[in-house]
């Protein structure tokens, strides 16, 4: 009773396919794959930026990045009304 046999998994698979349909499952699989690929690319870009000494924020800011001190945080405080 503790472990599930192949027949249990097949029944679960058939029920999932009946509920979602094969087209929706295919779309969900491709979306998940593209998300994992994007995550891996982001991690690779982050590692490359860490070794070169620049951050993703520096790349987005472009030439303005040199004008801002690295240890300064610019914030705007709002009063509670």
C-alpha positions, 0 to 999 in steps of 0.5 A: 500500500505504501508504494504506487505501482505502474498501474496507479501511475497510468491511471493518474496519467489518464485522468490528468490527460482527460482533465487538461487535454493533450494540447494544454499539457504540451503548452504547459511543458513548453512553457516550463522548458522555456522558463528553465532555459531562461533561468539557466541563461540568467544564471550564466549571465550573472556568473559572467557579470560577477567575474567581470565585476559588473552587475546587471543593474550596471548594464541596464544603466549604461553610461550613468552607472559611473556617476552613481557611487556603488555604496549609495542607495537612492530612496524616496520617503513618503509621509503617511497620510 
